[in-house]
Amino acid sequence: DTTQKHLSSTVNVVCAQVTTTPTTTTTTSQAMWDSTHHAAGHDDSCSDKEDLDILTAMATGPSDLFQFHFEFGSKRPPKESLSESEDHGWALDDSRYFPAATEEALATYENITANIYIGSATGRSMAEESMPCECKYDSELDPPLDACGDDNRCINRMMFMECMVQDCPCGRLCRNRRFQLGQYAPVDVIKTQKKGFGLRALTNLPPNSFIMEYMGEVIPQKVFLDRTREYDAEGYTHYYFMTLKNDEIIDATKRGCLARFMNHSCNPNCVTQKWVIGKKMRIGIFTSRFITAGEELTFDYKFERYGTVAQACYCGEFNCKGYIGASDNSHEDHVFEHVKEVVKQARQLQPLQDPNTVQSFVKRMLNSVGKPRLVNKLLMRLKMTNVDNSHGREILKMIVRLHGLKMLKFWLGEWKSNETIVLRVLQVLEKLPLANRNGLEDCQLFDVVQRFVDHDNEEISQLSEYLLASWNELKSVYPEKVTNKTKKRFKKRKRYESSRELFDPDNDYL
């Protein structure tokens, strides 16, 4: 069954463009941004609008606000206005002077402003309660970036989690609410020569810039299978599926946002990232390198085709394979063998040894909802990490700092009937290097562990009693008054390099 084969593969996305009659539309960049900002899916509420105004007022320069440059979709600039190198750069398929086609593109589907959940799909993440970051911000002393705007300092940004305004230390000045506030990059839809519609940047974008959220109908696997058959029967040749979780898929074929028009490239300039916003998992598209105004936005679809005919690729990159997906059985066999080898290596449990892998490890913890085998594997690796040497101790401290206690608490709740998981969570809690009881109190671990004191399993009962007794010996540490001296000391805290540029969400399940 080729459809089942398609489902069982590690599908990231299946996208293509709808064929329509070309219409040339010329508009200014600012006007196009005003229309596409809302078309892409942002629905301003009163409070969100006020917060956007506050953050806009905080902007200090081009790195904080999107800058508009010139009008697209009209004609090639006069040759005398270009240098020789610039003139050679204006190829026939240059997206900088493709006609703007946003209005035409919007007529091909139903635009929505938030994901629509179908059937049993919920988009639920592991985060059942708030996870505040540790950022500290004084509007009179600190630059705006300190308000949760640094990818390497704000622990929530590092973990691909947005802050919630009611819990964030920075409050309404928090800059880590881009999904919630719809802070999308200025873009428009273009009509390309061979690829149908595409999406174009209307401003220069630095690496790790948020383009927009990928939205559609979130459907369970069974509905996904049904829809692939239905779309085949209706004559659809291209679909817009993207994996949200291993059992839920976003379908933007009939209802979605402008992100659905991004084309595939074998050398893309954007990546997809899975973010946690509140209790939901959502997908955003981010730049992977510097992008100049007028450049087409692309990412790697990474899908394995079903059927006998490979879809042609027209990205035109130097490394273009000429098709999207596997080309023949030999290539598919090679990919299958590679996947088997990766899985084999993953099954060989090892302790955490590299601090640079802690972020990706905690992300796997965050994406472990409903996966007992993955939970057991992660717990075993934590148990094997040696707290008695400085290297292992530092790694476990990082786990605690990156919301590790709360995620262990979630596991105790989700798997309370699974004695193996409960015991392993308690064993991990026993070896964590805790300097005080603040974190335990913040996530109410005392109350959670107390419930296991009377457990039928004697080992679980005894270990729970031991943990509570040892935790009671820890002291609570009250925050000192914030002064310029303490703020300087806070700023010297070690910066952990973000894995944002290299992170592939589909690797979570290996």
N, C-alpha and C positions, 0 to 999 in steps of 0.2 A: 504494500500500500504506500504509494509515493507520498501521499498527504501525511500519513503517520510518520514516515521517515523525516519529512520536513519539520514536523513538530518536535521529534525527539532530538534533533540536532541542536547545537548551541546557537540558535537563531538570535541575532541581535536586531536586525531590521530588514524588512522587505519593502522597498519603496520604488516608485517610478512616477512619471508625470502623465497627466491626463492630456490627450491630444485635443486641442481646440483651435479655432480660427484666430490667427494673430491679429492683435489690435495694438497700435502704437499709441502710447500715452506719455505725454511729457509733463512733468510737474517738478516743482522745486523739492530739494531734499527735505526741508523743514515741513512742508505740507505733506509729503509722503510719510514722514515719521509720525506726524500727528494722526494720520489715518491708520497706518499699520500697527502703531502702538496698541490701539484698541482692538484692531482686527486679530492681532496675534493672541489675544486671550486675556487682556487685563481689564477688569471691571472695577473702576475706582469707587471705593466707598468713601464716606466723608472723612473717617479717621485715617484711612490709607492716604487720601489726597493730602491731608494736613501733614502726615509723616513724610511724604514725598517732597513737599514744599520745604520742610525742615532740613532734610538731607541735601536738597538742592542748594539751599542757602549756605550749607556747610562747605560746599565744594570750593576748592582753592585753586584749581587750574585744570588744564586739559586732561590730566590723569584722573580727575574726579568726575568730570562731566563729558558726555559725548560732544564732540565738536563737528559741526557740519561744514562741508568743504565746497562742493560744486554741484551743479545740476547734471543728473544722469539721464540717459535715454534720449538724448537729442541727436547729436552727431559728433563725429570725430573732431577733436580740436585742430585748428589750422596747423599745417606742418611747420610753418615758420615759428610757431609758439613752442615747439618741442625741440629738445636737444636731440642729437643723433641717436643716443642710446634710448631715449624715451620714444622716438619715432619707431625704432625697431620693435619696441615693446607693444605697440598697438597692432596685435595680430587680428586676423579676420574674425576670430571667435572671442575677442576681448570683451569681457563682461562690462567694462566701463562704459561702453556705448550701446549695449543692448537696449531695446525699447522696454520701458517700464510697463508692467502688465498686472499690477496688483488688483485693480478692479476686475479685470477679466478672470484672474485666478480665483478671486473670492466667489465668483458665480458658479464654480465647478464643485462646490461642496458646502456643507453647513458649518459655518464658523462657530466655535464654542469658546467659552471663557474659563472653563474648568473641566477636569476629567469627569466623565459620566460612567458610573459603575453599574455593570450589567450582571444579573444573576448573583452568583456567590462571590464574585470578585469584590474585594474591599480595598486593595492597595495598602493593606495594613503592614506596618513595620513593627520592629521589636520594641520601639519606644512607646511604652504605655503611659509615661508621665514625663514631665518637663526635665530637660537636662541643661541647666544653665551653664554658661561658660565662666571663665575666670577673669575676663577682661575688666580693666578699670579705666574709666575715662573722666577727665575733668575738662569741660568745654573751655575753661579759662586758661588752662595750661597745656593741654595736649593737642596734637594735630588730629584732624578728623579720622585718619586711618586707624587710630588707636581704639575707636569705637567699633570693635569687631570687624575691622576692615582689612586685617593683615592675615593672609593665607597661612603664614607660618607662626602666628602667635595665638589667634583665637582657636581654642580647641574644637569648637563646633564647626568652624570652617574647615579645619584640618580633617574632620570626620565626615564631611559632606552632610552636615546637619544645620538647618537654619535655627536661629534663636527665636524664642517667642517673646514678644514685647513685654508681657506681664512678668516674666521671670529673668530677663536679661539684665545684668548689672548696668548696662548702658541705656536701658529703657528705650524711649522713642528715637534716640540718637543712634541706635544700633544699625550698622551697615551690613549686617548679615541677614537680611530679610528680602532678598531680591525676588524669589519666587512669590512671596506673599504680596509684595508691593508692585509686582509686574514691572520691574526695572529692566526692560528688554533693550537690546541694542537697536539703533536705528537701521532698518532694513527696508528693502522693497523687493517685489517679485519681478523677475525679468523673463523675457521670452528668448530662449537660446536657439541656436541653429539646428542642433541635433537632439538635444536632451529635453525638449519641451520647456516647461517652466523651471526656474531656478530661483535662488535667494541671494541677494546681493547686499553687501555692507555699504552703508551710506556714510561711514566715518572710519578713520583709523581705529583699530582695536588692538590693544596689547594682548600678550598671552594670558590665558586664564580668564578672559572676559566672558561674562554671561551673555549669550545671544538671546535665548528664550526657552520656555518650557515646551517639551513635546507633549501635546495633549490629544486626546481622542476618547473613544469608548474603551474602558478597561474591562476585558472579558476573560472568563476562565478558559481552560484548555479545551473543554468540550465544545464551547461556543466557537472557539477559534477553528476547530476542525470543521464544524458545520458551515462556518462562513467561507472558508476556503473553497468548499464544494459549491456553495451558493454563488460565490463570485465567479467561479468557473462556468457555472450554468448560465449566469447572466451575461457572460461574454467579457468580463474584466480580464485584462491581461497583466495588470500591475496592481499590487496591493500596498498598503501602508501599515504594516505590522511592526511593532517593536516590543521586545521582551521587557516587562516591568519586573516580574519575579519569575521563578522557575515554573510557576503554575498560573501566571496571569500575564496577559498580553495587551498592549495598547493598540487599538485598531482605529486609525485616522483615515480610513478609506472614504467614508461618507461624512463623518463628523470629526473635525480636528481644528488645527490652527495653521498659521503660515509656516511653521517648522516642517510640515509635511512636504513642502516644495524644495527642500534641500536635496541636491543631487549627490550621488555617490562619486567618490574619487579614489583612485589607487594611491594618491598622495594627498590626503585630505588636510584641511587647515583647521578642522574642528573635531571634537570628540563628544560622546555622550557620557553623562555622569548620573548616577542614581543618588538622589538626595533624600534625606528624611526631613519632612516638614510637619511638625506636630506628630500625629500618629500615622501619617501616610508616607508611602514611598512615592517619589515623583522623579521624572527624568528631565534633565536640563541639557542644553547644548552649549558647550564652551569652546573658546578658541584654543588651539594647541600651539599657535605661534603668532607672531605679529601679522596683522592683516591690514592692508592699505584700503583706503576708501575706494569703492568701485569694484572690489574683488568679489568673485562669487564665493559663497560659503558652502563648504562640502564636508562630508564625513564618510567613513568607510561603512557600508551597509553590513558587511560581514555575514551574509546569509548564504546558506547552502540551498541551491535550487532544488525544486522537485519538478519532475517532467524530464523530457529528453533534450530540450533545446536551451542552451545557455543564453542569458540575456546579454546583448552587446553592451560594452562599456565605451562611452565616448568622452571620457574625462580628458584625453589628450596629454596625460602626464608622461614623463620619460619612462616610468616604470609600469605603464598601463598594460594589463594582461590581455586587453581586448574583449573581455567578458567579465560578468559579475557572477561569482560563485564557481563551483567546480566545473571543469571542462570535460572530463572523461573519467572512466572507472579507475584508471591507474592513479590519477590525482586523488580521487576520493579514497582509494585504498591507502595512499600515502598519508592523507590527513587522518584516517581512522587509526593507523598504526601510531601516529604521533600522539593522538588523544589517549590511546591506551597506555603509552609510555608515561605521559603526564600523570594519568590517574594512578599508575603503579607507583610513581615516585611520591605522589601525595599520600598514598596509603602507608608509606614508611614513616611512621611518626617520629618526630624529632623535637627536642626542646626548642624554645625560642632563643636564638643566638645572636640575631642581628637587630639592633635597635631600629634600623631603617625599615624593617618589615612590621613593626608594631602597629602602625596605622592601618595597613591592609589587613592585619590579623583582627583588629578590633572591628573593622568594617565587616569582616566575615561573621563576627559575633552578632553584629547588628542585623545582618541579613539571614539569621538562622531560624526564623520563625517557622515552626512546623517541621523541622529537620533534625530529628533526634540523633541520627548518625553523625551529622556535621557537629552538633553540640558535643557529643561524646569525644569526637576527634579533637576539637578545640580544647576541651577540658583536659584531655590526656597530655596535650602539648604544654598546657599551663602547669600541670602537675610535674612534668619532667624538667621544667625550667628551674635551675639551681639557685635558690635564694641565698645560699651560703657564700657565694662568691659575688664580688662587686658588680660583675657584668650582668649576671642573672638578676641581681637585686635591682639594678637600674632599670632593666626591662620591665620587671614587675611593678616598679614605681610608675613607669609610663602607662602601664595597663590601668592602674588605679586612677591616674590623672585623666585618662581619656574615657571617663565614664565607666570604667571596668566594674566598680562595685554595683552600680545600678543594673548593668546587664547580667551580672551574676544573680542579682535579686530577681530579675525578670525570669531567668531560667528556673529558679526555685518555685516561682508561681506557675509557669507554663508546664513544668514537668514534675509537679509535686507528687504525682502518682507513680513516677518512674524512679524506683529506689536507686538504681545505678547512677542516674544523673544527679539526683539529690545528694548522694554520698560524695560524688566527685566534686560538686560545687562546694560542699562544706570543706572538703580536703584542700581545695584551692584557696578558700577563704582563710584557712588555718595558716597558710604559708605566705600570704601577702604581707609585705612590710608596711605596716600602718604606724604612722608617727603619733596620731591622735585619734579620737573617736568622732571627729566632726563629720567625716564622710559617711560613717556608719549611721549616725543620727540623721543626716540629711536625707538618706534614702530609706530610713526606717528599717534597717537590717536587724536591729535588736528584736523588733516585733515579729519579723518574718521567721528568723531562726528559732525564736521561742516556740513557735507552733510545732517544731519538730522534736522538742524535748520529750514528748510523750509518744513518739513514734514506735510502732511495733518492732521495727528493725533496731536491735540493741546498739549496733555500731552508729547508726544515724542519731539515735537518742543521746548516746554518750558524747559524741563529737559536738553535738549542738550545745550540751551543757558546758563542755570545755571551752567552746568559742565564747559563749556569753560570759563565763567567768574571766577569761583572759581579756576580753574587750572592756569589761567593767574596770579593769586596772588602768586603762588608758584615760588620759585627761582630755577635756574639751579645751580647745584653743580659741580664744575670742580675738577677732580682728583688731589690730591696733589702729589708732587714729591715722588717717591718711594724711601724710605731709609730703612736701617736696622731696625729702630725704627718702621716705619709704617708697615713693613713686619711682625714684631713680633706681632703687634696689630691685623693684619689680621689673623694670625695663631690662635689667641685666640677666633676667631669667633665661635659661638656655632656649634657643629657638630650634624647633624641630622642623626640618625641611619637609614640605608637603610633597606627597606623591601624586598630586593633582594631575600633572602633565602626563604621567605614564599610566594612570589608573584606568583599567578597562573593567567596566562593571561586570561583564560576563565571567571574569576570572574569580568572582566571589565563590563560585560553586565548585572549584577544583579542590 
